[in-house]
């Protein structure tokens, strides 16, 4: 399976596939209750194309290739993006708080994989050319502290690429359901229950906005902050997409916080 190339010595492709299948089955089927969980697991089992798209998006934002750059993949999950960056020539460090995900990543990548919290990065100041943080900030306990740490480990001229769901999005990217902006947790739990979906994962989410992130990053010494598209034109909600799109346009809302910040 091509997506499992670059695995550690002694780690078989079949063994990694089994670990990935079990990990993502628990996540998509059991934690989130997604009806089409098998299709999502299949994407993770053969993720080379998916991760190549993410890498291309990063390189467009950076306006340069990652080849030769020291890159921290913060919230690396099971390591697919780290594999892609290593193939592209980056020197990649990977970090995740989930020990099981980090262990799987460690069997896939050549570089260092660390288990640690985003609020206390175990790296010296000025260590990296790029910090890549996607679908992670919404899970940390102290987002401001995590952003400050990301800024700290960037070298002069280094760049942070951040992508996280916005508090004002009409689509919940984990459960993959049409959402109501600013739902109180109690209403959110009832809404998920009405759809037959488990609600415990909802309690782990702490959503933010681009303005909030930018304020923290400026105070942490990042002088140039560019707000990117943030998936504004990603169609969601089926027949309701025209209404969702109108809401985004009238409110000048990006459904995702997508920033490129430079030291």
N, C-alpha and C positions, 0 to 999 in steps of 0.2 A: 504493500500500500504506500503510494508515493508520499502521502502526507506524514508518514511516520519515519521518513528518512532522517538521518542525523541523530539516531538514537545512540544511547550510551553503549559501550561494549558489554556484551552479554544480554542485552535487552532485545528480545525478538519482536518482530512486527506484529505477530499474532498476539503475543502477550500484551503489548501496548494497546492494540485494538480492543482487547477484552477489558482492559482497565478504563480506557476512554468510554467504551460502551456502557459499562456499569456506572461510571461517574455521571455521565450526561443523562442516562436513563433516570437516575435518582433525581437529578435536577429538573429536567423538563417534565417527566411524568409524575413524580411523587411530590416534589416541592412546589411546582407551578401548576400542575394539572393541565398541561396543554394537550388538547385533543390530538393534534398531529405531532406528538412527541417523537415518533419514529423518524420522521423526515428530518427533524432538527438534529437528532442523534447522528443520522447518516451524514449530514453536513460536517459534523465535528470529526467523524471517522475519516473523511477524505477532505481535509480542509485547505489543501494547497491553493486552490483557486480563490476561496473565500479570504484567506490571509493575504494573498497577492493583491487583492483589491484594497484591503486595508493598508498595505504597504504603499501602494500607488497613491492613495489618498494622503498619506503622511508626506510622501516625497513632493507631491504637488503643493502642500502647505509650506513645506520647508524651502521649496524652490531649489532643491538639490537632491542628489541621491544620498542614501545612507551609507554607501560604501566608505569604509575607513573611519566612520564616526563611532564614538563611545556612547552607547545607547542604553538607557535604563527602561525596561519594560515593567512599569509599575502596575501591579495587578495582572500578572502574566497568565493567570489561570493555568491551563494544562500545556501551555508553551507553544501553541501553533504560530503565533505572531513572532515569537523569538526565533523559531526555526526559519521563518521567511526572511527576517532581517539578517540572520547569519549567512544564509545563502546569497543575500545581496551584498555581503561584504562588511556588514557592521560588526563591531565588537560589542556583544550584547550581554548585559546583566539582567537577570529576571528575578522578580520578587512578588510573592503573594502571601497573604496571611493564612490561607487555607493550606494546611500541611499536605493533605492528599493531592490537591492540584499541583502544588510545588514539587511533590515527589514524582508525579507523572511528567511534569515539565523537565525535571532533572534527567529523566530517562530518554528525552528527545533531543536536548540541545547540547552543544559543546561547551557553552559558557557557564558562568556561575549562576546558580539558582539559590535564592535565599528566602527563608520564611520569616517575615517580619511585618509589623504594622506600618502603614503609610505615614502615621504621625511621628514615627521615630526611625527614620531610615538609617541603616547601619553603614553609611558611607561618609567619607570625608567631604567637606565642603569643596565645591568646584570640581567634582569628579567626572561629570558627564557633559558631552556635547548636546545630547537630546534626552529629555525625559518624555516618555510616551505613556499617557495615562488615559485609558479608554474603558468606560463601563466599570469604573472602580470608585470614583469619588463619592458616588451616591451610597456606597456601602460603609464608608468609614465613620467612626464615631465623632471625630472632630475634623470637619472639612477644612476649616481655616488653618489648623495646625498642619494638616497634610499638605496643603498648598504651600505653606511657608517652608516645609521641608523639601518639597520639589524645587522651589526656588533656590534653597541653600546649596543643593548638590549640583546645580548647574555651574559650569565654568563661565568666565566672562565671554560673552558672545554666544553662549549656549541658548537652546530654545526648548520650551515646554509645549507639547501638543496635548491639549486636554479635550476630552469629549465625554459628556455625561448628560443624562436626561434633564430637561428643564422642568422646573416646578409648574410651568404653565402649558406644558404639552397636552395635546388631546389624545395621546396614544401612550400606553404603558409598555415600554420596550421589553420588559422581562416577561410579564404575563401575556404580552402581545394582544392586548384588547383595547378597544376604544375607551378613552378615559374622560373624566370630567375634571377640568383644571381646578386645582386647589381643593380637591375633596378632603374633608376631615377623615382621619383614620377610621372612625367608627362607621362613617358612610361608605368608605372604601371597602371595609370588611363585609358589610351587608351587600354591597354591589357584587363583590366576588362570590359570596355565598349564593346569591341569586343565580349566578352563572355556573354554579357547581364547581367553583374553584377554591382551593385552599388559600387562606388569608394570612398565615403566619409569616410568610416571606415579606409581606407588605410592611411589617413592623421594622424590618431591617433597612428600609429605604429612607434616605434623607436627601431630598432634592433641593437644588439650588438654582440660581440664575446667573446669567453672564455678568451682570453688573456686580453681584456679590463677589464672584470669583475675581473679577478685575480689580476690585478694591483691595482684596487681600494680597493679590500678586503685586500690585503697585507698592503697597506698604512693605512687601518683602524684597523690594529692590529691582523688580522687573520693569524696565522703563517703556518698552514697546509692547503693546497688547493689541492684537488684531482679532476681531470677532469674525469668524468664518460663517459659512452658509447655515450650518446647524440643521441640515436635513429639512429645510423649510418646504421643499417641493416633493417630499416623499409622500405619496398618496396613501392615506389610511382611512379606515372606516367605511370602505365600500361605497354605497350610494350616498353616504353622508360626507364624502370627501369635499364636495363643493362648499358645504357649510364650514367644515373644518378649515379649508383654505381661506375662506372669507374671514374667519376669526383670526387666523394668523396674520393676514394682511392688514385688517383694521387695527389689530392690537400691536402691530409691528413685532410679532412674536416669532422666535425661532424655537422649534420643538425640542432642539438639543442645544446645550451649551457646548460650543465648539470654538476654542480659542487657540491662538498661537502667541505665546509670550516669550520675549527675549530679554536676556540679561545684558 
